[in-house]
């Protein structure tokens, strides 16, 4: 029992001893200050253990100024004060920092360090105003880094935030320590420090024994310099500062912006709006290579050197902040108005006719009160005048169409309806009432042109209708043709009345010749098909015959009425068809003038197709639909060939339905003229095809019923009066949503075609983006082409998203055009700057916001090659006398008379460490030099910032 009790007592003693060990008090961190140092040390050890690669995986933040600079952050607390410690590092922290590297942090640039720590209070100012506190905080960080055996430099922001002042320290081993200090003078910079000579002496004074030694001793100081020049190409300061008399005269002679030359005056969108120049100017950074300077006199000479002597030129474009601002209030250009047009489309389902939106009694007008702005009648008259009266002076051209615009069912950009849509975008605020008002007046003007037989402007009169365009444009094309036919019939009637006047007899040989004569072929030419033109009167045909007799040699002329018989008269012949002969008559076959095929718009074709589907797909029913055309051709053929038979018509009209019989005697025929050869083989041998030989064939029935009438005596296949009135009825009763659907398609297409006409130097990225825009537009707008849109449709949201895409492309086009105008002689620079901005802007495309996930500032710079320096130099035009008088030039190194806006200098004094007796115990004990003194100077004539780093042997 005693032994067991003894064992138990021993166990209790051991437990007590373990408990005492667990409660061991470490008096090295007893104070708050010591615990603060320990906390800093723990964080730094964790960062050092992770290394750059693991820190990148753990969510470090990349800085915008560089793609190879990251930071991690840790919050600390000491004496109820919160601090933030940040560690800045890169993917590779080896090598030396280049002085003028463009992606350096300001601390890297000021002190020549690579990776570093910054510890600052968590306050509004972010700086430590109390000097003892700053020194104490820096000491704590230095102790913690020494305990970690880390050589990271540490910095603490001090003084006022505007001074950008720092103090710092870096442990470089057991012996060397580097101290840092930076401060800034914002006003009243001493004149001596405005010049290189004074700045050199300031640096030398940091290590010279006395100021008296500076002029007499020569110090081998390493020097490098970077100058920044700025040119504002769209600055209005000179205009505002001009003489009062000049300003008054400009204001009297100019209204709005017409008295001032804009940067985009030659851009295609200037007719509709003017854009702010996205490229405000350029900054040129000229940097000199490092050189050795031994006296202040050398610095005085360097101040007179030209930037042309600099080793490197770097160009940085100054862009307008609005180019990346996608908020609604800052939208300009076509995209801003297209947004409004889509809103009008969304409201177009509230009424049945466009006049309902104009009327104040519209039951849905309560929803329009917020957007009922309608321009006054004077504005309406001006728009109609530009469309109809001035449009006559600008004939239709298809020059502005992009090759991909055919995929969009819209009116061409130069057509009447497209110009109407573009005017609508800027009419009032493009609300539904303003659109309805202008549309009603537009249709009235179109009706006036119809009733007064006046040609429609910007509508080409052709023999066909472009079915790839929207239906309204097709209707206007059809109406233009009807007006032309109507005008021709009026002229024919007047000519007929004039021919009956005995006081003005008509000479057959000198009669007027119609413009249609240009399409009539000479006799003897091959007429293998029917003509697309027709004659309006028999008298006109006779005048053409007389003209042919006067202009053709008698031996080559074959009369239109050869071998006439007393009881048969040939009429409406366009000439002989090659060497073809009639079957039952020893006469040449004549091709007749025929009527044009009746023109049809897309809806008319659809009606005809529906009729075909209703009757079936058999040949007879299809031919029945075309019997008017076929009967007209047969009548004209009979008139031109009085002795012709049905087989002759088939041989001319449908050669595939005539099968020739060949014999061996055809090979022995003598060679001669076509007519003689044909006569030797008369009558032609052959027979009709099986299709045409069938009993009850529709073609033969039509042939038997068709009278012998030339086209001048036939009823026109196209009734211009009836078709014209039908078109006007369509325009006047068009449903609002159907009108707005076609307007949206046409407005998008016309706006894109207008942008595509911009000269931007053939930038491949811009060209590709425009092609992508057309593809996107075609895929979205196709839902508006089949009348499938309904109220509250998802297509409206798709159209709004399309506006966002259009806005981005429009901004890129403006930038491309501006760069091309400024750097047309340096295309490489223009292309590279645009590519950099395109890559910067690409994440925003397709979104309507500029969130924090995107870069906020564009800071890409481009190296200027030697052959491009002349182009950049020409931008910096010498200042005028008044500009030079206003400016007091306080700094040297002028560039075409322009003073640098910023001068940056790095002085350094170097020494070798291998001769030092502490060299073996330092991390830099190698055959190289270290900067014992380094000074970075950044400033202008009104601002000076100095950063000094000194390495000492403690």
Secondary structure, DSSP 4 states (H G I P E B T S, - for coil): -HHHHHHHHHHHHHHHHHHHHHT---GGG-SHHHHHHHHHHHHHHHHHHHHHHHHHHTTPEEPTT-TT-EEEEEEEEETTEEEEEEEEE-S---SPPPTT-TT--HHHHHH--SSEEEEEESSSS-SB--HHHHHHHHHHHHHHHHHTT---EEEEEES-GGGTEEEEEEE-BSSEEEEEEEEEE-S---GGGGSHHHHHHHHHTTTSS-THHHHHS---EEEEEEEEEEEETT--HHHHTS-HHHHHHHHHH--TTTTS--TTTTSGGGGT--PPPSEEEEEEEEEPPPEEE-SHHHHHHHTT--GGG-SEEEEEEEE-GGGG---GGG--SHHHHHHHHHHHHHHGGG-SSHHHHHSTT-TTGGGGGGG-----HHHHHHHHIIIIIGGGTS----TT--TTGGGS-S--TTSHHHHHHHHHHTSTT--HHHHHHHHHHHHHHHHHHHHTT-PPTT----SS--TTS-HHHHHHHHHHHHHHHHHHHHHHHHHHHHHT-TTSPPPTTT----GGGGGPPPTTS---S--S---S-HHHHHHHHHHHHHHS-TTT---TTTT-BTTB---SEEEEEEEEE-SSSSSEEEEEP-PPPPP--HHHHHHHHHHHHHH-S-HHHHHHHTHHHHHHHHHHHHHH-TT--HHHHHHHH-GGGEEEPP-GGGGGPPP--HHHHHHHTPSPPEEE-HHHHSTT-HHHHHHHH-----GGGSPPSS-HHHHHHHHHHHHHS--HHHHHHHHHHHHHHHHHHHHHT---TT-HHHHHHHHHHHHHHHHHHGGGTTT---TT-HHHHHHHHHHHHHHHHHHHHHHHHHHHHHSTT-HHHHHHHHHHHHHHHGGGTT-S---TTS-SS----EEEPGGGHHHHHHHSPPPPHHHHHHS---SS--BTTBPPSEEEEEEEEEEESTTSTTGGGBTT-SSSEEEEEEEEEEE-SS-EEEEEEEEEE-
